[in-house]
Amino acid sequence: MEMTQAFDGSPTPLYQYQPCGSRAEFDHGSGMSYRCENCFAVIGSIGQPRECVDEAKKYKNWEKMGGKGWDYFKGCPK
């Protein structure tokens, strides 16, 4: 796993793999967020497409019900 540094100097993974199939790269400009390489939206922002948000919610809900959830650093269910 490739690593980079957050705004406070702490190590953080360079990439996140989203449930929608996209890869998000650490946004060095903000120092704390990830930006999608397909739609260029900041992950978790109001600009993120509804389809991507809905796909992430599926895995969050699955985890709340006792399921595996999503591993954002491996890009697969936990």
PyMOL Python script that loads the backbone (N, CA, C, O; Angstrom):
from pymol import cmd

cmd.read_pdbstr("""\
ATOM      1  N   MET A   1       0.850  -1.174   0.000  1.00  0.00           N
ATOM      2  CA  MET A   1       0.000   0.000   0.000  1.00  0.00           C
ATOM      3  C   MET A   1       0.896   1.239   0.000  1.00  0.00           C
ATOM      4  O   MET A   1       1.762   1.397   0.860  1.00  0.00           O
ATOM      5  N   GLU A   2       0.673   2.098  -0.968  1.00  0.00           N
ATOM      6  CA  GLU A   2       1.440   3.344  -1.039  1.00  0.00           C
ATOM      7  C   GLU A   2       0.926   4.321   0.018  1.00  0.00           C
ATOM      8  O   GLU A   2      -0.278   4.449   0.236  1.00  0.00           O
ATOM      9  N   MET A   3       1.859   4.996   0.659  1.00  0.00           N
ATOM     10  CA  MET A   3       1.500   5.931   1.720  1.00  0.00           C
ATOM     11  C   MET A   3       1.949   7.352   1.348  1.00  0.00           C
ATOM     12  O   MET A   3       2.857   7.555   0.542  1.00  0.00           O
ATOM     13  N   THR A   4       1.273   8.321   1.972  1.00  0.00           N
ATOM     14  CA  THR A   4       1.634   9.725   1.854  1.00  0.00           C
ATOM     15  C   THR A   4       1.437  10.345   3.232  1.00  0.00           C
ATOM     16  O   THR A   4       1.228   9.618   4.203  1.00  0.00           O
ATOM     17  N   GLN A   5       1.497  11.670   3.342  1.00  0.00           N
ATOM     18  CA  GLN A   5       1.333  12.333   4.630  1.00  0.00           C
ATOM     19  C   GLN A   5       0.140  13.280   4.596  1.00  0.00           C
ATOM     20  O   GLN A   5      -0.078  14.001   3.623  1.00  0.00           O
ATOM     21  N   ALA A   6      -0.629  13.260   5.689  1.00  0.00           N
ATOM     22  CA  ALA A   6      -1.740  14.188   5.868  1.00  0.00           C
ATOM     23  C   ALA A   6      -1.197  15.548   6.305  1.00  0.00           C
ATOM     24  O   ALA A   6       0.010  15.707   6.486  1.00  0.00           O
ATOM     25  N   PHE A   7      -2.078  16.518   6.472  1.00  0.00           N
ATOM     26  CA  PHE A   7      -1.677  17.881   6.842  1.00  0.00           C
ATOM     27  C   PHE A   7      -0.893  17.950   8.135  1.00  0.00           C
ATOM     28  O   PHE A   7      -0.072  18.849   8.320  1.00  0.00           O
ATOM     29  N   ASP A   8      -1.140  16.999   9.038  1.00  0.00           N
ATOM     30  CA  ASP A   8      -0.447  17.009  10.329  1.00  0.00           C
ATOM     31  C   ASP A   8       0.808  16.144  10.346  1.00  0.00           C
ATOM     32  O   ASP A   8       1.436  15.968  11.390  1.00  0.00           O
ATOM     33  N   GLY A   9       1.171  15.603   9.175  1.00  0.00           N
ATOM     34  CA  GLY A   9       2.362  14.777   9.074  1.00  0.00           C
ATOM     35  C   GLY A   9       2.134  13.301   9.315  1.00  0.00           C
ATOM     36  O   GLY A   9       3.055  12.496   9.179  1.00  0.00           O
ATOM     37  N   SER A  10       0.912  12.938   9.672  1.00  0.00           N
ATOM     38  CA  SER A  10       0.635  11.526   9.935  1.00  0.00           C
ATOM     39  C   SER A  10       0.560  10.741   8.621  1.00  0.00           C
ATOM     40  O   SER A  10       0.080  11.260   7.613  1.00  0.00           O
ATOM     41  N   PRO A  11       1.031   9.499   8.634  1.00  0.00           N
ATOM     42  CA  PRO A  11       0.984   8.696   7.412  1.00  0.00           C
ATOM     43  C   PRO A  11      -0.462   8.312   7.074  1.00  0.00           C
ATOM     44  O   PRO A  11      -1.255   7.996   7.961  1.00  0.00           O
ATOM     45  N   THR A  12      -0.786   8.345   5.794  1.00  0.00           N
ATOM     46  CA  THR A  12      -2.117   7.990   5.331  1.00  0.00           C
ATOM     47  C   THR A  12      -1.992   7.319   3.968  1.00  0.00           C
ATOM     48  O   THR A  12      -1.091   7.657   3.201  1.00  0.00           O
ATOM     49  N   PRO A  13      -2.876   6.375   3.652  1.00  0.00           N
ATOM     50  CA  PRO A  13      -2.799   5.713   2.344  1.00  0.00           C
ATOM     51  C   PRO A  13      -3.009   6.704   1.197  1.00  0.00           C
ATOM     52  O   PRO A  13      -3.813   7.629   1.311  1.00  0.00           O
ATOM     53  N   LEU A  14      -2.295   6.511   0.112  1.00  0.00           N
ATOM     54  CA  LEU A  14      -2.393   7.390  -1.043  1.00  0.00           C
ATOM     55  C   LEU A  14      -3.715   7.202  -1.782  1.00  0.00           C
ATOM     56  O   LEU A  14      -4.244   8.155  -2.353  1.00  0.00           O
ATOM     57  N   TYR A  15      -4.260   5.967  -1.776  1.00  0.00           N
ATOM     58  CA  TYR A  15      -5.488   5.679  -2.508  1.00  0.00           C
ATOM     59  C   TYR A  15      -6.551   5.046  -1.631  1.00  0.00           C
ATOM     60  O   TYR A  15      -6.247   4.360  -0.655  1.00  0.00           O
ATOM     61  N   GLN A  16      -7.808   5.288  -1.996  1.00  0.00           N
ATOM     62  CA  GLN A  16      -8.973   4.585  -1.453  1.00  0.00           C
ATOM     63  C   GLN A  16      -9.719   4.007  -2.645  1.00  0.00           C
ATOM     64  O   GLN A  16      -9.794   4.632  -3.703  1.00  0.00           O
ATOM     65  N   TYR A  17     -10.265   2.819  -2.472  1.00  0.00           N
ATOM     66  CA  TYR A  17     -11.029   2.180  -3.532  1.00  0.00           C
ATOM     67  C   TYR A  17     -12.495   2.180  -3.120  1.00  0.00           C
ATOM     68  O   TYR A  17     -12.867   1.572  -2.116  1.00  0.00           O
ATOM     69  N   GLN A  18     -13.312   2.855  -3.889  1.00  0.00           N
ATOM     70  CA  GLN A  18     -14.708   3.101  -3.556  1.00  0.00           C
ATOM     71  C   GLN A  18     -15.602   1.928  -3.960  1.00  0.00           C
ATOM     72  O   GLN A  18     -15.284   1.210  -4.907  1.00  0.00           O
ATOM     73  N   PRO A  19     -16.714   1.728  -3.254  1.00  0.00           N
ATOM     74  CA  PRO A  19     -17.658   0.654  -3.603  1.00  0.00           C
ATOM     75  C   PRO A  19     -18.257   0.811  -5.006  1.00  0.00           C
ATOM     76  O   PRO A  19     -18.708  -0.174  -5.591  1.00  0.00           O
ATOM     77  N   CYS A  20     -18.267   2.016  -5.547  1.00  0.00           N
ATOM     78  CA  CYS A  20     -18.821   2.252  -6.885  1.00  0.00           C
ATOM     79  C   CYS A  20     -17.855   1.802  -7.983  1.00  0.00           C
ATOM     80  O   CYS A  20     -18.209   1.815  -9.162  1.00  0.00           O
ATOM     81  N   GLY A  21     -16.635   1.405  -7.601  1.00  0.00           N
ATOM     82  CA  GLY A  21     -15.655   0.942  -8.569  1.00  0.00           C
ATOM     83  C   GLY A  21     -14.580   1.959  -8.902  1.00  0.00           C
ATOM     84  O   GLY A  21     -13.648   1.642  -9.640  1.00  0.00           O
ATOM     85  N   SER A  22     -14.682   3.148  -8.388  1.00  0.00           N
ATOM     86  CA  SER A  22     -13.701   4.203  -8.652  1.00  0.00           C
ATOM     87  C   SER A  22     -12.570   4.178  -7.637  1.00  0.00           C
ATOM     88  O   SER A  22     -12.708   3.627  -6.544  1.00  0.00           O
ATOM     89  N   ARG A  23     -11.461   4.777  -8.012  1.00  0.00           N
ATOM     90  CA  ARG A  23     -10.335   4.939  -7.096  1.00  0.00           C
ATOM     91  C   ARG A  23     -10.246   6.409  -6.749  1.00  0.00           C
ATOM     92  O   ARG A  23     -10.401   7.267  -7.618  1.00  0.00           O
ATOM     93  N   ALA A  24      -9.997   6.706  -5.484  1.00  0.00           N
ATOM     94  CA  ALA A  24      -9.850   8.082  -5.019  1.00  0.00           C
ATOM     95  C   ALA A  24      -8.419   8.272  -4.519  1.00  0.00           C
ATOM     96  O   ALA A  24      -7.886   7.442  -3.781  1.00  0.00           O
ATOM     97  N   GLU A  25      -7.816   9.374  -4.934  1.00  0.00           N
ATOM     98  CA  GLU A  25      -6.448   9.691  -4.537  1.00  0.00           C
ATOM     99  C   GLU A  25      -6.460  10.750  -3.443  1.00  0.00           C
ATOM    100  O   GLU A  25      -7.300  11.650  -3.444  1.00  0.00           O
ATOM    101  N   PHE A  26      -5.521  10.634  -2.513  1.00  0.00           N
ATOM    102  CA  PHE A  26      -5.413  11.619  -1.444  1.00  0.00           C
ATOM    103  C   PHE A  26      -5.217  12.994  -2.058  1.00  0.00           C
ATOM    104  O   PHE A  26      -4.388  13.167  -2.951  1.00  0.00           O
ATOM    105  N   ASP A  27      -5.972  13.967  -1.584  1.00  0.00           N
ATOM    106  CA  ASP A  27      -5.925  15.336  -2.101  1.00  0.00           C
ATOM    107  C   ASP A  27      -4.917  16.139  -1.281  1.00  0.00           C
ATOM    108  O   ASP A  27      -5.230  16.613  -0.189  1.00  0.00           O
ATOM    109  N   HIS A  28      -3.725  16.284  -1.809  1.00  0.00           N
ATOM    110  CA  HIS A  28      -2.668  16.992  -1.079  1.00  0.00           C
ATOM    111  C   HIS A  28      -2.995  18.470  -0.881  1.00  0.00           C
ATOM    112  O   HIS A  28      -2.487  19.091   0.053  1.00  0.00           O
ATOM    113  N   GLY A  29      -3.832  19.039  -1.741  1.00  0.00           N
ATOM    114  CA  GLY A  29      -4.230  20.438  -1.595  1.00  0.00           C
ATOM    115  C   GLY A  29      -4.996  20.687  -0.311  1.00  0.00           C
ATOM    116  O   GLY A  29      -4.798  21.711   0.344  1.00  0.00           O
ATOM    117  N   SER A  30      -5.872  19.755   0.055  1.00  0.00           N
ATOM    118  CA  SER A  30      -6.632  19.893   1.297  1.00  0.00           C
ATOM    119  C   SER A  30      -5.851  19.317   2.472  1.00  0.00           C
ATOM    120  O   SER A  30      -5.985  19.785   3.602  1.00  0.00           O
ATOM    121  N   GLY A  31      -5.040  18.307   2.204  1.00  0.00           N
ATOM    122  CA  GLY A  31      -4.264  17.659   3.257  1.00  0.00           C
ATOM    123  C   GLY A  31      -5.054  16.699   4.107  1.00  0.00           C
ATOM    124  O   GLY A  31      -4.533  16.186   5.096  1.00  0.00           O
ATOM    125  N   MET A  32      -6.337  16.430   3.742  1.00  0.00           N
ATOM    126  CA  MET A  32      -7.136  15.546   4.598  1.00  0.00           C
ATOM    127  C   MET A  32      -8.256  14.810   3.874  1.00  0.00           C
ATOM    128  O   MET A  32      -8.977  14.046   4.516  1.00  0.00           O
ATOM    129  N   SER A  33      -8.434  15.001   2.580  1.00  0.00           N
ATOM    130  CA  SER A  33      -9.555  14.349   1.902  1.00  0.00           C
ATOM    131  C   SER A  33      -9.064  13.551   0.701  1.00  0.00           C
ATOM    132  O   SER A  33      -7.897  13.620   0.317  1.00  0.00           O
ATOM    133  N   TYR A  34      -9.984  12.798   0.123  1.00  0.00           N
ATOM    134  CA  TYR A  34      -9.703  12.013  -1.074  1.00  0.00           C
ATOM    135  C   TYR A  34     -10.570  12.535  -2.207  1.00  0.00           C
ATOM    136  O   TYR A  34     -11.719  12.920  -1.988  1.00  0.00           O
ATOM    137  N   ARG A  35     -10.020  12.550  -3.422  1.00  0.00           N
ATOM    138  CA  ARG A  35     -10.732  13.034  -4.605  1.00  0.00           C
ATOM    139  C   ARG A  35     -10.829  11.891  -5.618  1.00  0.00           C
ATOM    140  O   ARG A  35      -9.835  11.236  -5.932  1.00  0.00           O
ATOM    141  N   CYS A  36     -12.036  11.667  -6.118  1.00  0.00           N
ATOM    142  CA  CYS A  36     -12.302  10.599  -7.073  1.00  0.00           C
ATOM    143  C   CYS A  36     -11.576  10.869  -8.388  1.00  0.00           C
ATOM    144  O   CYS A  36     -11.595  11.990  -8.896  1.00  0.00           O
ATOM    145  N   GLU A  37     -10.939   9.842  -8.932  1.00  0.00           N
ATOM    146  CA  GLU A  37     -10.222   9.986 -10.191  1.00  0.00           C
ATOM    147  C   GLU A  37     -11.171   9.969 -11.391  1.00  0.00           C
ATOM    148  O   GLU A  37     -10.760  10.349 -12.487  1.00  0.00           O
ATOM    149  N   ASN A  38     -12.427   9.539 -11.219  1.00  0.00           N
ATOM    150  CA  ASN A  38     -13.384   9.506 -12.331  1.00  0.00           C
ATOM    151  C   ASN A  38     -14.196  10.790 -12.439  1.00  0.00           C
ATOM    152  O   ASN A  38     -14.268  11.391 -13.511  1.00  0.00           O
ATOM    153  N   CYS A  39     -14.811  11.216 -11.329  1.00  0.00           N
ATOM    154  CA  CYS A  39     -15.699  12.389 -11.382  1.00  0.00           C
ATOM    155  C   CYS A  39     -15.062  13.625 -10.749  1.00  0.00           C
ATOM    156  O   CYS A  39     -15.616  14.720 -10.850  1.00  0.00           O
ATOM    157  N   PHE A  40     -13.920  13.470 -10.104  1.00  0.00           N
ATOM    158  CA  PHE A  40     -13.143  14.548  -9.471  1.00  0.00           C
ATOM    159  C   PHE A  40     -13.829  15.180  -8.251  1.00  0.00           C
ATOM    160  O   PHE A  40     -13.421  16.248  -7.795  1.00  0.00           O
ATOM    161  N   ALA A  41     -14.866  14.525  -7.726  1.00  0.00           N
ATOM    162  CA  ALA A  41     -15.534  15.022  -6.519  1.00  0.00           C
ATOM    163  C   ALA A  41     -14.739  14.603  -5.285  1.00  0.00           C
ATOM    164  O   ALA A  41     -14.086  13.560  -5.285  1.00  0.00           O
ATOM    165  N   VAL A  42     -14.795  15.414  -4.243  1.00  0.00           N
ATOM    166  CA  VAL A  42     -14.213  15.043  -2.955  1.00  0.00           C
ATOM    167  C   VAL A  42     -15.147  14.015  -2.326  1.00  0.00           C
ATOM    168  O   VAL A  42     -16.358  14.223  -2.261  1.00  0.00           O
ATOM    169  N   ILE A  43     -14.580  12.914  -1.869  1.00  0.00           N
ATOM    170  CA  ILE A  43     -15.382  11.842  -1.274  1.00  0.00           C
ATOM    171  C   ILE A  43     -16.078  12.371  -0.016  1.00  0.00           C
ATOM    172  O   ILE A  43     -15.447  12.937   0.876  1.00  0.00           O
ATOM    173  N   GLY A  44     -17.400  12.167   0.023  1.00  0.00           N
ATOM    174  CA  GLY A  44     -18.191  12.622   1.160  1.00  0.00           C
ATOM    175  C   GLY A  44     -18.726  14.037   1.018  1.00  0.00           C
ATOM    176  O   GLY A  44     -19.431  14.524   1.902  1.00  0.00           O
ATOM    177  N   SER A  45     -18.397  14.704  -0.087  1.00  0.00           N
ATOM    178  CA  SER A  45     -18.861  16.080  -0.275  1.00  0.00           C
ATOM    179  C   SER A  45     -20.219  16.107  -0.971  1.00  0.00           C
ATOM    180  O   SER A  45     -20.700  15.089  -1.470  1.00  0.00           O
ATOM    181  N   ILE A  46     -20.814  17.267  -0.994  1.00  0.00           N
ATOM    182  CA  ILE A  46     -22.098  17.445  -1.665  1.00  0.00           C
ATOM    183  C   ILE A  46     -21.958  17.264  -3.181  1.00  0.00           C
ATOM    184  O   ILE A  46     -22.955  17.029  -3.864  1.00  0.00           O
ATOM    185  N   GLY A  47     -20.756  17.369  -3.707  1.00  0.00           N
ATOM    186  CA  GLY A  47     -20.521  17.210  -5.130  1.00  0.00           C
ATOM    187  C   GLY A  47     -20.369  15.771  -5.588  1.00  0.00           C
ATOM    188  O   GLY A  47     -20.282  15.506  -6.787  1.00  0.00           O
ATOM    189  N   GLN A  48     -20.337  14.835  -4.640  1.00  0.00           N
ATOM    190  CA  GLN A  48     -20.198  13.430  -5.000  1.00  0.00           C
ATOM    191  C   GLN A  48     -21.504  12.930  -5.623  1.00  0.00           C
ATOM    192  O   GLN A  48     -22.575  13.184  -5.071  1.00  0.00           O
ATOM    193  N   PRO A  49     -21.444  12.219  -6.768  1.00  0.00           N
ATOM    194  CA  PRO A  49     -22.657  11.741  -7.419  1.00  0.00           C
ATOM    195  C   PRO A  49     -23.511  10.842  -6.518  1.00  0.00           C
ATOM    196  O   PRO A  49     -22.988  10.065  -5.719  1.00  0.00           O
ATOM    197  N   ARG A  50     -24.809  10.961  -6.661  1.00  0.00           N
ATOM    198  CA  ARG A  50     -25.767  10.213  -5.845  1.00  0.00           C
ATOM    199  C   ARG A  50     -25.531   8.699  -5.953  1.00  0.00           C
ATOM    200  O   ARG A  50     -25.641   7.987  -4.955  1.00  0.00           O
ATOM    201  N   GLU A  51     -25.209   8.207  -7.149  1.00  0.00           N
ATOM    202  CA  GLU A  51     -24.992   6.766  -7.338  1.00  0.00           C
ATOM    203  C   GLU A  51     -23.855   6.255  -6.457  1.00  0.00           C
ATOM    204  O   GLU A  51     -23.939   5.163  -5.895  1.00  0.00           O
ATOM    205  N   CYS A  52     -22.808   7.039  -6.343  1.00  0.00           N
ATOM    206  CA  CYS A  52     -21.657   6.649  -5.517  1.00  0.00           C
ATOM    207  C   CYS A  52     -22.013   6.669  -4.036  1.00  0.00           C
ATOM    208  O   CYS A  52     -21.626   5.772  -3.286  1.00  0.00           O
ATOM    209  N   VAL A  53     -22.743   7.682  -3.623  1.00  0.00           N
ATOM    210  CA  VAL A  53     -23.173   7.792  -2.223  1.00  0.00           C
ATOM    211  C   VAL A  53     -24.068   6.612  -1.872  1.00  0.00           C
ATOM    212  O   VAL A  53     -23.914   6.012  -0.809  1.00  0.00           O
ATOM    213  N   ASP A  54     -25.005   6.275  -2.760  1.00  0.00           N
ATOM    214  CA  ASP A  54     -25.917   5.160  -2.511  1.00  0.00           C
ATOM    215  C   ASP A  54     -25.174   3.838  -2.394  1.00  0.00           C
ATOM    216  O   ASP A  54     -25.515   3.008  -1.551  1.00  0.00           O
ATOM    217  N   GLU A  55     -24.166   3.635  -3.227  1.00  0.00           N
ATOM    218  CA  GLU A  55     -23.385   2.396  -3.180  1.00  0.00           C
ATOM    219  C   GLU A  55     -22.631   2.286  -1.851  1.00  0.00           C
ATOM    220  O   GLU A  55     -22.571   1.205  -1.265  1.00  0.00           O
ATOM    221  N   ALA A  56     -22.061   3.387  -1.374  1.00  0.00           N
ATOM    222  CA  ALA A  56     -21.363   3.388  -0.082  1.00  0.00           C
ATOM    223  C   ALA A  56     -22.340   3.129   1.067  1.00  0.00           C
ATOM    224  O   ALA A  56     -22.003   2.436   2.027  1.00  0.00           O
ATOM    225  N   LYS A  57     -23.547   3.684   0.968  1.00  0.00           N
ATOM    226  CA  LYS A  57     -24.561   3.479   2.014  1.00  0.00           C
ATOM    227  C   LYS A  57     -24.967   2.019   2.125  1.00  0.00           C
ATOM    228  O   LYS A  57     -25.258   1.538   3.220  1.00  0.00           O
ATOM    229  N   LYS A  58     -24.989   1.311   1.005  1.00  0.00           N
ATOM    230  CA  LYS A  58     -25.333  -0.120   1.032  1.00  0.00           C
ATOM    231  C   LYS A  58     -24.394  -0.875   1.962  1.00  0.00           C
ATOM    232  O   LYS A  58     -24.825  -1.688   2.780  1.00  0.00           O
ATOM    233  N   TYR A  59     -23.098  -0.591   1.823  1.00  0.00           N
ATOM    234  CA  TYR A  59     -22.107  -1.293   2.638  1.00  0.00           C
ATOM    235  C   TYR A  59     -22.140  -0.834   4.092  1.00  0.00           C
ATOM    236  O   TYR A  59     -21.914  -1.640   4.994  1.00  0.00           O
ATOM    237  N   LYS A  60     -22.417   0.444   4.334  1.00  0.00           N
ATOM    238  CA  LYS A  60     -22.546   0.929   5.717  1.00  0.00           C
ATOM    239  C   LYS A  60     -23.730   0.259   6.401  1.00  0.00           C
ATOM    240  O   LYS A  60     -23.638  -0.163   7.554  1.00  0.00           O
ATOM    241  N   ASN A  61     -24.842   0.166   5.679  1.00  0.00           N
ATOM    242  CA  ASN A  61     -26.024  -0.482   6.241  1.00  0.00           C
ATOM    243  C   ASN A  61     -25.787  -1.968   6.457  1.00  0.00           C
ATOM    244  O   ASN A  61     -26.224  -2.525   7.464  1.00  0.00           O
ATOM    245  N   TRP A  62     -25.107  -2.609   5.535  1.00  0.00           N
ATOM    246  CA  TRP A  62     -24.788  -4.021   5.664  1.00  0.00           C
ATOM    247  C   TRP A  62     -23.951  -4.259   6.923  1.00  0.00           C
ATOM    248  O   TRP A  62     -24.166  -5.232   7.646  1.00  0.00           O
ATOM    249  N   GLU A  63     -22.994  -3.362   7.176  1.00  0.00           N
ATOM    250  CA  GLU A  63     -22.144  -3.476   8.363  1.00  0.00           C
ATOM    251  C   GLU A  63     -22.958  -3.276   9.641  1.00  0.00           C
ATOM    252  O   GLU A  63     -22.739  -3.975  10.630  1.00  0.00           O
ATOM    253  N   LYS A  64     -23.896  -2.326   9.625  1.00  0.00           N
ATOM    254  CA  LYS A  64     -24.747  -2.093  10.797  1.00  0.00           C
ATOM    255  C   LYS A  64     -25.602  -3.308  11.115  1.00  0.00           C
ATOM    256  O   LYS A  64     -25.945  -3.548  12.272  1.00  0.00           O
ATOM    257  N   MET A  65     -25.947  -4.079  10.083  1.00  0.00           N
ATOM    258  CA  MET A  65     -26.775  -5.276  10.271  1.00  0.00           C
ATOM    259  C   MET A  65     -25.939  -6.502  10.617  1.00  0.00           C
ATOM    260  O   MET A  65     -26.470  -7.607  10.728  1.00  0.00           O
ATOM    261  N   GLY A  66     -24.629  -6.309  10.788  1.00  0.00           N
ATOM    262  CA  GLY A  66     -23.763  -7.414  11.174  1.00  0.00           C
ATOM    263  C   GLY A  66     -22.963  -8.004  10.024  1.00  0.00           C
ATOM    264  O   GLY A  66     -22.272  -9.008  10.201  1.00  0.00           O
ATOM    265  N   GLY A  67     -23.049  -7.393   8.849  1.00  0.00           N
ATOM    266  CA  GLY A  67     -22.308  -7.877   7.686  1.00  0.00           C
ATOM    267  C   GLY A  67     -20.879  -7.372   7.666  1.00  0.00           C
ATOM    268  O   GLY A  67     -20.379  -6.826   8.650  1.00  0.00           O
ATOM    269  N   LYS A  68     -20.240  -7.563   6.542  1.00  0.00           N
ATOM    270  CA  LYS A  68     -18.821  -7.264   6.419  1.00  0.00           C
ATOM    271  C   LYS A  68     -18.487  -5.791   6.216  1.00  0.00           C
ATOM    272  O   LYS A  68     -17.467  -5.328   6.727  1.00  0.00           O
ATOM    273  N   GLY A  69     -19.294  -5.053   5.504  1.00  0.00           N
ATOM    274  CA  GLY A  69     -18.939  -3.674   5.190  1.00  0.00           C
ATOM    275  C   GLY A  69     -17.932  -3.624   4.061  1.00  0.00           C
ATOM    276  O   GLY A  69     -17.679  -4.644   3.420  1.00  0.00           O
ATOM    277  N   TRP A  70     -17.349  -2.463   3.801  1.00  0.00           N
ATOM    278  CA  TRP A  70     -16.418  -2.251   2.694  1.00  0.00           C
ATOM    279  C   TRP A  70     -15.040  -1.875   3.199  1.00  0.00           C
ATOM    280  O   TRP A  70     -14.916  -1.050   4.104  1.00  0.00           O
ATOM    281  N   ASP A  71     -14.008  -2.467   2.630  1.00  0.00           N
ATOM    282  CA  ASP A  71     -12.626  -2.120   2.954  1.00  0.00           C
ATOM    283  C   ASP A  71     -12.132  -1.142   1.882  1.00  0.00           C
ATOM    284  O   ASP A  71     -11.865  -1.546   0.750  1.00  0.00           O
ATOM    285  N   TYR A  72     -12.011   0.120   2.232  1.00  0.00           N
ATOM    286  CA  TYR A  72     -11.651   1.177   1.287  1.00  0.00           C
ATOM    287  C   TYR A  72     -10.191   1.111   0.835  1.00  0.00           C
ATOM    288  O   TYR A  72      -9.825   1.760  -0.145  1.00  0.00           O
ATOM    289  N   PHE A  73      -9.365   0.353   1.520  1.00  0.00           N
ATOM    290  CA  PHE A  73      -7.959   0.296   1.158  1.00  0.00           C
ATOM    291  C   PHE A  73      -7.614  -0.953   0.359  1.00  0.00           C
ATOM    292  O   PHE A  73      -6.590  -0.989  -0.323  1.00  0.00           O
ATOM    293  N   LYS A  74      -8.459  -1.977   0.437  1.00  0.00           N
ATOM    294  CA  LYS A  74      -8.283  -3.172  -0.387  1.00  0.00           C
ATOM    295  C   LYS A  74      -9.225  -3.155  -1.584  1.00  0.00           C
ATOM    296  O   LYS A  74      -8.950  -3.805  -2.593  1.00  0.00           O
ATOM    297  N   GLY A  75     -10.337  -2.418  -1.488  1.00  0.00           N
ATOM    298  CA  GLY A  75     -11.281  -2.327  -2.584  1.00  0.00           C
ATOM    299  C   GLY A  75     -12.190  -3.526  -2.718  1.00  0.00           C
ATOM    300  O   GLY A  75     -12.539  -3.936  -3.825  1.00  0.00           O
ATOM    301  N   CYS A  76     -12.578  -4.096  -1.561  1.00  0.00           N
ATOM    302  CA  CYS A  76     -13.450  -5.266  -1.564  1.00  0.00           C
ATOM    303  C   CYS A  76     -14.201  -5.334  -0.229  1.00  0.00           C
ATOM    304  O   CYS A  76     -13.832  -4.633   0.714  1.00  0.00           O
ATOM    305  N   PRO A  77     -15.245  -6.163  -0.132  1.00  0.00           N
ATOM    306  CA  PRO A  77     -15.908  -6.328   1.165  1.00  0.00           C
ATOM    307  C   PRO A  77     -14.898  -6.803   2.217  1.00  0.00           C
ATOM    308  O   PRO A  77     -13.970  -7.548   1.900  1.00  0.00           O
ATOM    309  N   LYS A  78     -15.081  -6.377   3.449  1.00  0.00           N
ATOM    310  CA  LYS A  78     -14.163  -6.739   4.547  1.00  0.00           C
ATOM    311  C   LYS A  78     -14.180  -8.239   4.805  1.00  0.00           C
ATOM    312  O   LYS A  78     -13.473  -8.721   5.689  1.00  0.00           O
TER     313      LYS A  78
END
""", "prot")
cmd.dss("prot")
cmd.show_as("cartoon", "prot")
cmd.util.cbc("prot")
cmd.orient("prot")
